[in-house]
């Protein structure tokens, strides 16, 4: 049996520039595809590739019949920080820049400092770091 390799995440967005601006605040550097301006990519050091595709691109060329979901996000990207202060600072930076905060930073019962925001298209983004053991 062939083994599948998980190495790409594709985020569907309404506008490439708005999504790039948001994810740049989290350290991701996207390059817009010259041949397809409705597509951008970012290679991460761990071998994962993150893509941004517009709703138009996704619906017309990749997945016929695709429509934008409604309601709460079903998937959350998670970004790890070195310490609780980093989580708090990034949450403050993003919400002060006008992005929607869903959960203010808190010390979660599973031993992590955690906060949640949403990107410009309502995709969930968690900010976290492990808390020091007591």
C-alpha positions as CSV (number, residue, x, y, z in Angstrom):
1,X,0.0,0.0,0.0
2,X,1.3,3.5,-0.9
3,X,1.9,5.8,2.1
4,X,0.7,9.4,1.8
5,X,2.8,12.3,2.8
6,X,1.2,15.3,4.5
7,X,3.2,18.3,3.4
8,X,0.8,21.1,2.3
9,X,-1.9,23.2,3.9
10,X,-4.1,25.2,1.5
11,X,-6.0,28.2,3.1
12,X,-8.8,29.6,1.0
13,X,-9.0,33.4,1.3
14,X,-11.1,36.2,-0.2
15,X,-8.1,38.5,-0.9
16,X,-4.4,37.5,-1.2
17,X,-2.9,40.8,0.0
18,X,-5.1,40.9,3.2
19,X,-4.1,37.3,4.0
20,X,-0.4,37.9,3.3
21,X,-0.5,40.9,5.6
22,X,-2.1,38.9,8.4
23,X,0.2,35.9,8.2
24,X,3.3,38.1,7.8
25,X,2.6,39.2,11.4
26,X,3.1,35.6,12.4
27,X,6.4,35.3,10.5
28,X,5.2,33.6,7.3
29,X,6.6,35.0,4.0
30,X,4.4,34.3,1.0
31,X,5.3,34.7,-2.6
32,X,2.5,35.4,-5.1
33,X,2.6,33.1,-8.1
34,X,3.4,35.3,-11.2
35,X,1.3,33.0,-13.4
36,X,-1.6,32.8,-11.0
37,X,-2.1,36.0,-9.0
38,X,-4.9,34.3,-7.0
39,X,-2.3,31.9,-5.5
40,X,0.6,32.4,-3.1
41,X,3.0,30.0,-1.4
42,X,5.2,29.8,1.7
43,X,7.8,27.1,2.4
44,X,8.4,26.5,6.1
45,X,11.8,25.2,7.5
46,X,10.2,21.9,8.6
47,X,9.3,21.0,5.0
48,X,5.6,22.0,5.2
49,X,4.3,24.2,2.4
50,X,1.4,26.6,3.1
51,X,-0.7,27.9,0.2
52,X,-3.2,30.8,-0.1
53,X,-5.8,30.4,-2.8
54,X,-8.6,32.9,-3.5
55,X,-12.2,31.7,-3.3
56,X,-12.4,32.5,-7.0
57,X,-9.4,30.3,-7.8
58,X,-10.5,27.5,-5.6
59,X,-14.0,27.4,-6.9
60,X,-13.4,27.9,-10.6
61,X,-10.3,25.8,-11.2
62,X,-9.6,23.4,-8.3
63,X,-12.8,22.2,-6.8
64,X,-15.8,22.7,-9.0
65,X,-18.9,23.5,-7.0
66,X,-16.9,24.6,-4.0
67,X,-18.7,27.3,-1.9
68,X,-17.5,29.3,1.1
69,X,-18.4,27.7,4.4
70,X,-20.4,29.6,7.0
71,X,-20.3,29.5,10.7
72,X,-17.4,29.0,13.0
73,X,-14.0,27.7,11.8
74,X,-13.6,24.0,11.7
75,X,-9.8,24.1,11.4
76,X,-7.3,26.1,13.5
77,X,-3.7,26.7,12.6
78,X,-1.5,26.8,15.7
79,X,1.6,29.0,16.2
80,X,4.0,28.2,19.1
81,X,5.8,31.0,21.0
82,X,8.8,30.7,23.4
83,X,7.0,32.0,26.4
84,X,3.6,33.3,27.7
85,X,4.6,36.9,27.2
86,X,5.0,36.1,23.5
87,X,1.5,34.8,23.3
88,X,0.1,37.8,25.1
89,X,2.1,40.3,23.0
90,X,1.1,38.7,19.7
91,X,-2.6,38.5,20.7
92,X,-2.4,42.2,21.6
93,X,-0.6,43.1,18.4
94,X,-3.2,41.3,16.2
95,X,-6.3,42.6,18.0
96,X,-4.9,46.2,18.2
97,X,-4.3,45.9,14.4
98,X,-8.0,45.2,14.0
99,X,-8.1,41.4,13.7
100,X,-10.8,39.6,15.7
101,X,-9.8,38.0,19.0
102,X,-11.9,34.9,19.8
103,X,-10.3,33.9,23.1
104,X,-8.0,36.2,25.2
105,X,-4.8,34.7,26.5
106,X,-5.4,32.3,29.3
107,X,-3.6,29.4,31.1
108,X,-5.3,26.3,29.8
109,X,-5.8,23.3,32.0
110,X,-3.7,21.2,29.6
111,X,-0.6,23.2,30.6
112,X,-0.3,25.8,27.9
113,X,-0.8,29.6,27.6
114,X,-3.4,29.8,24.8
115,X,-5.2,32.5,22.8
116,X,-7.2,32.5,19.6
117,X,-7.8,35.0,16.8
118,X,-9.2,34.7,13.3
119,X,-7.6,35.7,10.1
120,X,-9.4,38.1,7.7
121,X,-11.5,35.2,6.3
122,X,-12.5,33.8,9.7
123,X,-10.0,30.9,9.8
124,X,-9.0,30.1,13.3
125,X,-5.5,30.8,14.5
126,X,-4.2,29.6,17.9
127,X,-1.3,31.2,19.7
128,X,0.3,29.1,22.4
129,X,3.3,28.1,24.4
130,X,3.9,25.3,27.0
131,X,3.8,26.5,30.6
132,X,6.6,25.7,32.9
133,X,6.0,22.6,35.0
134,X,5.4,23.4,38.7
